[in-house]
Protein backbone atom coordinates (compact mmCIF):
# COMPACT_ATOMS: atom_id res chain seq x y z
CA UNK A 1 0.00 0.00 0.00
CA UNK A 2 1.41 3.37 -0.99
CA UNK A 3 1.23 6.37 1.27
CA UNK A 4 1.61 10.08 1.35
CA UNK A 5 4.78 12.01 1.91
CA UNK A 6 5.12 14.82 4.40
CA UNK A 7 7.92 17.17 5.31
CA UNK A 8 8.53 18.57 8.77
CA UNK A 9 10.74 21.65 8.90
CA UNK A 10 12.17 22.39 12.31
CA UNK A 11 13.26 25.85 13.40
CA UNK A 12 15.51 26.82 16.28
CA UNK A 13 17.54 23.63 15.90
CA UNK A 14 20.86 23.56 17.75
CA UNK A 15 22.32 20.36 16.39
CA UNK A 16 21.59 16.69 16.08
CA UNK A 17 20.22 16.35 19.62
CA UNK A 18 17.44 18.84 18.86
CA UNK A 19 16.46 16.80 15.81
CA UNK A 20 16.58 13.51 17.74
CA UNK A 21 14.29 14.97 20.42
CA UNK A 22 11.78 16.11 17.79
CA UNK A 23 11.88 12.74 16.02
CA UNK A 24 11.26 10.93 19.32
CA UNK A 25 8.15 13.04 19.91
CA UNK A 26 6.87 12.39 16.38
CA UNK A 27 7.52 8.63 16.71
CA UNK A 28 5.59 8.56 20.00
CA UNK A 29 2.61 10.32 18.41
CA UNK A 30 2.68 8.07 15.34
CA UNK A 31 2.75 4.91 17.46
CA UNK A 32 -0.73 5.63 18.83
CA UNK A 33 -3.53 3.70 17.12
CA UNK A 34 -5.99 5.60 14.95
CA UNK A 35 -9.52 4.79 16.08
CA UNK A 36 -12.36 4.69 13.58
CA UNK A 37 -15.59 3.65 15.18
CA UNK A 38 -14.91 0.47 17.13
CA UNK A 39 -11.77 -0.39 15.21
CA UNK A 40 -8.20 0.68 15.91
CA UNK A 41 -5.58 0.87 13.17
CA UNK A 42 -1.86 0.94 13.75
CA UNK A 43 0.10 3.06 11.29
CA UNK A 44 3.72 2.86 10.36
CA UNK A 45 6.07 5.35 8.80
CA UNK A 46 9.63 5.79 7.65
CA UNK A 47 11.64 8.92 8.10
CA UNK A 48 14.96 10.47 7.29
CA UNK A 49 16.62 13.53 8.74
CA UNK A 50 19.21 16.01 7.61
CA UNK A 51 20.47 19.43 8.60
CA UNK A 52 20.80 22.06 5.90
CA UNK A 53 24.20 23.69 5.41
CA UNK A 54 24.94 26.71 7.56
CA UNK A 55 24.91 30.03 5.74
CA UNK A 56 22.36 29.10 3.11
CA UNK A 57 18.73 30.10 2.77
CA UNK A 58 17.01 26.96 4.13
CA UNK A 59 13.67 27.39 2.32
CA UNK A 60 15.36 27.94 -1.05
CA UNK A 61 17.80 25.08 -0.46
CA UNK A 62 15.03 22.62 0.49
CA UNK A 63 12.81 23.57 -2.45
CA UNK A 64 15.67 23.28 -4.92
CA UNK A 65 16.66 19.81 -3.71
CA UNK A 66 13.21 18.39 -2.94
CA UNK A 67 12.90 16.90 -6.41
CA UNK A 68 16.45 15.53 -6.44
CA UNK A 69 15.55 12.46 -4.38
N, CA and C of each residue as an Amber inpcrd file, in Angstrom:
protein
   207
   0.8440000  -1.1670000   0.0000000   0.0000000   0.0000000   0.0000000
   0.8930000   1.2360000   0.0000000   0.6410000   2.1220000  -0.9090000
   1.4130000   3.3670000  -0.9930000   0.8620000   4.3820000  -0.0010000
   1.6640000   5.3580000   0.3100000   1.2320000   6.3710000   1.2740000
   1.5520000   7.7640000   0.7840000   1.3110000   8.6970000   1.6350000
   1.6070000  10.0830000   1.3470000   2.9650000  10.4410000   1.9120000
   3.5220000  11.5250000   1.4030000   4.7830000  12.0090000   1.9120000
   4.5770000  13.3600000   2.5640000   5.2250000  13.5680000   3.6730000
   5.1240000  14.8210000   4.4020000   6.5160000  15.2960000   4.7660000
   6.6540000  16.5800000   4.8940000   7.9190000  17.1700000   5.3070000
   7.6870000  17.9640000   6.5790000   8.5710000  17.8000000   7.5260000
   8.5320000  18.5660000   8.7670000   9.7880000  19.4250000   8.7990000
   9.6070000  20.7300000   8.8000000  10.7430000  21.6480000   8.8970000
  10.8330000  22.1480000  10.3290000  11.9710000  21.9610000  10.9390000
  12.1740000  22.3860000  12.3140000  12.9330000  23.7070000  12.3370000
  12.5330000  24.5980000  13.2060000  13.2590000  25.8460000  13.3990000
  13.9050000  25.8330000  14.7790000  14.8330000  26.7020000  14.9860000
  15.5070000  26.8190000  16.2780000  16.1870000  25.5100000  16.6630000
  16.8290000  24.8850000  15.6810000  17.5430000  23.6290000  15.8990000
  18.9890000  23.9540000  16.2570000  19.4940000  23.3020000  17.2860000
  20.8550000  23.5640000  17.7480000  21.7240000  22.3180000  17.6390000
  21.5070000  21.5450000  16.5990000  22.3240000  20.3640000  16.3890000
  21.5000000  19.0890000  16.3660000  22.2220000  18.0010000  16.2420000
  21.5910000  16.6860000  16.0790000  20.6850000  16.3230000  17.2530000
  21.0460000  16.6940000  18.4610000  20.2240000  16.3480000  19.6240000
  18.8370000  16.9710000  19.5420000  18.7480000  18.1970000  19.0320000
  17.4390000  18.8430000  18.8610000  16.5730000  18.0490000  17.8950000
  17.1910000  17.5740000  16.8170000  16.4600000  16.7950000  15.8120000
  16.0200000  15.4630000  16.4040000  16.9170000  14.8050000  17.1380000
  16.5780000  13.5130000  17.7380000  15.4250000  13.6460000  18.7350000
  15.3870000  14.7300000  19.4800000  14.2920000  14.9680000  20.4230000
  12.9760000  15.1290000  19.6690000  12.9910000  15.9030000  18.5880000
  11.7750000  16.1130000  17.7920000  11.3070000  14.8010000  17.1650000
  12.2400000  14.0250000  16.6370000  11.8840000  12.7390000  16.0200000
  11.2750000  11.7990000  17.0600000  11.8080000  11.7860000  18.2670000
  11.2640000  10.9260000  19.3240000   9.8160000  11.3020000  19.6270000
   9.5270000  12.6000000  19.6550000   8.1460000  13.0440000  19.9070000
   7.2180000  12.6250000  18.7700000   7.6820000  12.7730000  17.5390000
   6.8670000  12.3870000  16.3780000   6.6310000  10.8770000  16.3880000
   7.6730000  10.1010000  16.6630000   7.5220000   8.6330000  16.7130000
   6.5050000   8.2210000  17.7690000   6.5400000   8.8860000  18.9310000
   5.5910000   8.5610000  20.0010000   4.1590000   8.8350000  19.5520000
   3.9490000   9.9830000  18.9100000   2.6070000  10.3180000  18.4120000
   2.1420000   9.3490000  17.3320000   3.0460000   8.9610000  16.4410000
   2.6760000   8.0730000  15.3370000   2.4520000   6.6320000  15.7970000
   2.9340000   6.2850000  16.9770000   2.7500000   4.9130000  17.4560000
   1.3590000   4.6860000  18.0480000   0.6260000   5.7520000  18.2810000
  -0.7310000   5.6290000  18.8280000  -1.6700000   5.0970000  17.7560000
  -2.5710000   4.2020000  18.1210000  -3.5250000   3.7040000  17.1240000
  -4.5200000   4.7930000  16.7100000  -4.9500000   4.7030000  15.4660000
  -5.9870000   5.5980000  14.9450000  -7.3110000   4.8570000  15.1050000
  -8.2330000   5.4500000  15.8160000  -9.5170000   4.7910000  16.0780000
 -10.5790000   5.3190000  15.1320000 -11.2380000   4.3880000  14.4640000
 -12.3610000   4.6900000  13.5760000 -13.5170000   3.8050000  14.0110000
 -14.4820000   4.4260000  14.6310000 -15.5880000   3.6460000  15.1760000
 -15.0750000   2.7310000  16.2670000 -15.3620000   1.4440000  16.1280000
 -14.9140000   0.4700000  17.1290000 -13.5650000  -0.1540000  16.7890000
 -13.0170000   0.2240000  15.6560000 -11.7650000  -0.3930000  15.2080000
 -10.5810000   0.5330000  15.4720000  -9.4420000  -0.0620000  15.7190000
  -8.2020000   0.6790000  15.9130000  -7.1990000   0.2230000  14.8550000
  -6.5580000   1.1620000  14.2110000  -5.5780000   0.8710000  13.1710000
  -4.2100000   1.3780000  13.6220000  -3.2230000   0.5510000  13.4150000
  -1.8580000   0.9400000  13.7480000  -1.1460000   1.3490000  12.4640000
  -0.5800000   2.5150000  12.4730000   0.0970000   3.0600000  11.2930000
   1.6050000   2.8990000  11.4440000   2.2620000   2.8910000  10.3390000
   3.7190000   2.8620000  10.3590000   4.2300000   3.9740000   9.4450000
   5.4740000   4.3330000   9.6540000   6.0680000   5.3480000   8.8000000
   7.5780000   5.1820000   8.7830000   8.1780000   5.7400000   7.7560000
   9.6310000   5.7890000   7.6470000  10.0230000   7.2510000   7.6440000
  11.2060000   7.5240000   8.0820000  11.6400000   8.9150000   8.1000000
  13.1420000   8.9990000   7.8530000  13.5430000  10.1520000   7.4390000
  14.9580000  10.4730000   7.2890000  15.1530000  11.8830000   7.7980000
  16.3370000  12.1900000   8.2280000  16.6160000  13.5300000   8.7400000
  17.8960000  14.0560000   8.1170000  17.9730000  15.3500000   8.0050000
  19.2110000  16.0120000   7.6060000  19.1650000  17.4540000   8.0700000
  20.3400000  18.0270000   8.2260000  20.4730000  19.4290000   8.6040000
  20.9830000  20.1780000   7.3840000  20.3580000  21.3020000   7.0670000
  20.7980000  22.0590000   5.9030000  22.1190000  22.7550000   6.2200000
  22.9040000  23.0380000   5.1910000  24.2010000  23.6930000   5.4080000
  24.0440000  25.0930000   6.0180000  24.9300000  25.4020000   6.9190000
  24.9390000  26.7130000   7.5630000  25.2850000  27.7810000   6.5270000
  24.6130000  28.9240000   6.6340000  24.9130000  30.0300000   5.7420000
  24.1040000  30.0460000   4.4670000  23.2160000  29.1210000   4.2950000
  22.3610000  29.1020000   3.1060000  20.9370000  29.4190000   3.5090000
  20.1510000  29.8390000   2.5480000  18.7320000  30.1020000   2.7670000
  18.0340000  28.7480000   2.8230000  17.5530000  28.3170000   4.0060000
  17.0080000  26.9590000   4.1310000  15.8020000  26.6910000   3.2400000
  14.8770000  27.6310000   3.1390000  13.6740000  27.3900000   2.3250000
  14.0540000  27.1990000   0.8590000  14.9180000  28.0460000   0.3520000
  15.3560000  27.9390000  -1.0490000  16.1090000  26.6290000  -1.2680000
  16.9900000  26.2850000  -0.3370000  17.8010000  25.0800000  -0.4600000
  16.9310000  23.8330000  -0.4680000  15.9290000  23.7780000   0.4100000
  15.0340000  22.6210000   0.4870000  14.1980000  22.5110000  -0.7860000
  13.6240000  23.6120000  -1.2450000  12.8050000  23.5730000  -2.4550000
  13.6190000  23.1250000  -3.6630000  14.8280000  23.6290000  -3.7810000
  15.6680000  23.2850000  -4.9210000  16.0020000  21.7990000  -4.9410000
  16.2300000  21.2030000  -3.7740000  16.6570000  19.8120000  -3.7060000
  15.5340000  18.8150000  -3.4600000  14.3320000  19.2970000  -3.2490000
  13.2130000  18.3920000  -2.9400000  12.9720000  17.3900000  -4.0490000
  13.1280000  17.7970000  -5.2860000  12.9000000  16.9000000  -6.4050000
  14.0850000  16.0450000  -6.7580000  15.2420000  16.2750000  -6.1220000
  16.4490000  15.5290000  -6.4390000  16.4060000  14.0800000  -5.9610000
  15.5460000  13.7810000  -4.9840000  15.5540000  12.4550000  -4.3830000
  14.2540000  11.8120000  -4.6290000
